[in-house]
Amino acid sequence: MSRRPALVPVCALLSVSLLLGCGGVEAVSTGPEELLGTGESALCSGLSVTTLTLSGASTYQGEMAASGSWAVSGGANAIRLEYYIGGTLYSSEERTGTSGTWYFSQAGIACGTRTLLVKAWPMVIDSNGSRTTCWAATKSTSQAITEACPGGHWEFAGTESCADLFMRTCYQANPSPACPTNPQGVSCSPLGEMCWRVRSASIVDQYYCQ
């Protein structure tokens, strides 16, 4: 009775150099993180924010408003903008195109001087909507904005004896807070604040913010 010859695996007949194709040795591949980083680096090469301006910034009754313009180059087709007040991030946005204008507003800002900082990065948005932000190509601009705090004016309230008030001379007592020079009618804050103006060794003038 005839016998069928035993089949020898093809891989056994191949040289060692071809074992990769048969699963004999595990191939080393580049992880997706490496590919992403390399691709993003290449995509962002040459991209930049060429223009970022801040103009027309102001505050009124606790609301800050500002506007400006922007432009990107090197193949970028969008921009990411972030808005900071006093070092705190308040909002961010993305705008498409290679140039345009931006507008920012924020209510609830305390009176006084505050610095508005605008940061920008070029972006690439592909046909599938995937977004790449080129974080290394940043540009920023800033401006200090001041809104006067509510207050009144210094008004003369009368004179006082330092001996009665402080049991010492006015020069020794050095009453505080001291009034500004020629305080009558000068703006002050907050309402109800009091200041002293030394007239002589024995007498001080008292003013109220009202």
C-alpha positions in Angstrom: 0.0 0.0 0.0 1.4 3.4 -1.0 1.9 6.1 1.5 1.5 9.9 1.0 4.8 11.6 1.8 4.7 13.9 4.8 4.3 17.5 4.1 7.1 19.7 5.2 6.2 23.2 6.4 7.3 25.8 3.9 8.9 27.9 6.6 11.2 25.0 7.6 12.7 25.1 4.1 13.3 28.9 4.1 16.5 30.4 5.2 16.8 32.1 8.6 16.8 35.5 7.0 13.2 35.0 5.9 11.8 33.9 9.2 10.2 37.3 9.9 7.6 36.4 7.3 6.6 33.3 9.1 6.2 34.8 12.5 9.4 33.3 13.9 10.7 36.7 15.1 8.6 39.6 16.4 9.0 42.8 14.3 9.8 46.0 16.1 7.4 48.8 15.2 7.2 52.5 16.0 4.5 53.4 18.6 1.6 55.7 17.6 2.9 58.3 20.1 6.2 58.5 18.2 4.5 58.7 14.8 2.1 61.4 16.1 4.9 63.5 17.5 7.0 63.2 14.3 4.0 64.0 12.2 3.0 67.0 14.3 6.5 68.3 14.3 6.7 68.1 10.5 3.2 69.6 10.1 4.1 72.6 12.3 7.5 73.3 10.6 7.6 76.9 9.3 4.2 77.8 10.8 3.9 81.1 12.7 1.6 83.8 14.0 2.9 86.8 12.0 0.5 89.4 13.4 -1.2 89.8 16.8 -2.5 93.3 17.8 -4.5 94.5 20.8 -6.4 97.8 20.4 -9.5 99.5 21.7 -9.2 97.9 25.2 -11.3 99.5 28.0 -13.4 98.7 31.1 -16.7 100.2 32.1 -18.7 99.4 35.2 -16.8 96.2 35.7 -16.9 94.9 32.1 -13.7 94.7 30.1 -13.8 94.8 26.3 -11.0 94.6 23.8 -10.3 93.8 20.1 -7.5 93.3 17.7 -6.3 91.5 14.6 -4.3 88.4 13.8 -2.6 86.6 10.9 -0.8 83.3 10.4 1.6 82.0 7.8 3.6 79.0 6.6 0.6 76.8 5.7 -1.5 77.4 8.9 -5.2 77.8 8.2 -6.5 78.7 11.7 -5.4 80.2 15.0 -6.0 79.5 18.7 -6.4 82.5 21.0 -6.4 82.6 24.8 -7.3 85.6 27.0 -5.8 86.2 30.4 -6.6 88.9 33.0 -4.1 89.3 35.8 -2.5 86.0 34.9 -5.8 84.1 35.0 -7.2 82.4 31.9 -10.8 83.6 31.3 -11.6 82.2 27.8 -10.1 80.7 24.6 -11.3 80.3 21.0 -10.3 79.0 17.6 -10.7 81.1 14.4 -10.3 79.8 10.9 -8.5 81.4 8.0 -5.2 83.0 7.6 -6.1 86.4 9.0 -8.9 88.2 10.8 -10.0 90.1 13.9 -10.8 89.0 17.4 -13.0 90.4 20.1 -13.0 89.7 23.9 -15.4 90.8 26.7 -15.7 89.8 30.3 -18.0 91.1 33.1 -17.3 91.2 36.8 -13.8 92.7 36.6 -12.8 94.7 39.7 -12.0 98.4 39.3 -8.4 99.5 39.3 -5.6 98.5 36.9 -5.7 95.1 35.2 -3.5 93.6 32.5 -5.1 91.8 29.6 -2.8 89.3 28.0 -3.6 87.7 24.6 -1.8 84.5 23.5 -1.9 83.0 20.1 -0.8 79.8 18.3 -1.0 78.8 14.6 -3.2 75.8 13.8 -3.8 73.3 10.9 -7.3 71.9 10.4 -7.5 69.2 7.8 -10.4 68.1 5.6 -11.5 65.6 8.2 -11.7 68.3 10.9 -8.7 67.1 12.8 -6.9 69.9 14.6 -3.2 70.4 15.2 -2.1 73.3 17.4 1.6 74.3 17.0 2.4 75.1 20.7 6.0 76.0 20.1 5.1 78.9 17.7 3.4 81.1 20.3 3.0 84.9 20.1 1.5 87.2 22.7 0.5 90.8 23.4 -0.7 92.7 26.4 -2.1 96.0 27.7 -2.8 97.5 31.1 -6.4 98.8 31.4 -7.6 101.0 34.2 -11.1 101.7 35.5 -11.5 104.3 38.2 -13.0 102.8 41.4 -16.2 104.4 42.8 -15.4 107.1 45.4 -15.9 110.8 46.2 -13.9 113.9 47.1 -12.1 114.9 50.2 -14.2 117.4 52.3 -13.0 119.4 55.3 -14.7 118.2 58.5 -13.0 120.4 61.1 -9.9 120.7 63.3 -8.9 118.5 66.2 -6.4 118.9 69.1 -3.6 116.3 69.0 -3.2 116.6 72.8 -6.9 115.5 73.2 -6.7 112.8 70.5 -3.3 111.4 70.9 -2.0 112.9 74.2 1.1 114.1 72.4 2.0 116.7 69.8 0.9 116.3 66.2 4.4 115.8 65.0 5.0 113.0 67.6 1.7 111.4 66.8 2.1 111.6 63.0 -1.6 110.7 62.5 -2.4 108.3 59.7 -3.6 108.1 57.1 -2.2 111.4 56.0 -4.2 113.5 53.6 -2.8 114.4 50.2 -1.5 117.9 49.6 -4.3 120.4 49.4 -6.9 117.7 49.9 -10.1 119.7 49.5 -12.0 118.5 46.5 -9.5 115.9 45.5 -10.9 112.5 44.4 -10.8 109.8 47.0 -11.9 106.2 47.6 -13.6 104.5 49.3 -16.4 106.6 50.5 -16.3 107.3 54.3 -12.5 107.2 54.5 -10.9 109.7 56.8 -7.5 111.4 56.6 -5.5 113.9 58.7 -3.5 116.9 57.7 -1.1 118.3 60.3 -1.5 122.0 60.6 0.8 122.7 63.6 2.2 120.9 66.6 -1.1 121.0 68.3 -3.8 121.1 65.6 -4.7 118.7 62.8 -7.3 119.1 60.0 -9.7 116.2 59.5 -11.1 115.4 56.1 -13.7 112.8 55.0 -14.2 111.1 51.6 -17.8 111.9 50.7 
